[in-house]
């Protein structure tokens, strides 16, 4: 059995392999230590580079 500790709260996770233990710790971290209220702003204006080229008279 391999163990991995959560770096945020110290909870220990066990698994058959280190990868299994890390997966369990990662799921725990995502469910308990990520701010779900954060949102990523969309950077694009709904246009892609080809639309911009066409509007500027360039050929793709």
Secondary structure, 3 states (H helix, E strand, C coil): CEEEECCCCCCEEEECCHHHHHHHHHHHHHHHCCCCCCCCCCCCCCCCHHHHHHHCCCCC
